[in-house]
Amino acid sequence: MLFKVTALQPAGWSDALKRLLAMENQHDREAYTEAKTDFVQNVLDAGPFE
């Protein structure tokens, strides 16, 4: 799953993403962690928010 941050996004997106990933990967903790890490990396790559 790939998430790209393109604009300011509410912190609620992170919570919603975690819930979605938990449902999709309920039996695969490593897949959940990897997908969440991809999201966090995209946020960091997007740079500082105003």
N, C-alpha and C positions, 0 to 999 in steps of 0.2 A: 504494500500500500504506500503510495507516495502522496505527500501533502506538501504543497508549495505555499508559502506565505507571500501574498502579493500586496497586502495593505494592512493597516492597523486592524487587529482582530481582537475581540473581547477575550478576556481570560477564560470565559465560559467555554470557549472552543476547546481548550485543553481538557477540561472536565468531560465534555461530550466525547472527545476523541478517546479518552481513557476508558469511558464506559463502552464505546463501540468496540475498541480493541479487546477489552475484557470479554465481551460476548463472542467475538470472532475467534479469539484464541484462548478460550476458557480451559483447554486441556494442553496448552503449549506456552508455558511461561516464557521461554526463550523467544518465540515469535512475537509475543506481546511486547517484550522489552525491546526487541529490535525495531519493531514498527514505531514504538513511542520514541525511541532514540532518533529515528529518521525525522520525525516531526520536530523534535527539539533542535536538531542540527539545522533544519530549514529555517527555524525561527532565528537562530544565532547567525546564520548566513545572511539573513535579510537585513541585518544591521540594526542600529538603534532606532527606536520608535520615538516620535515626537510627542 
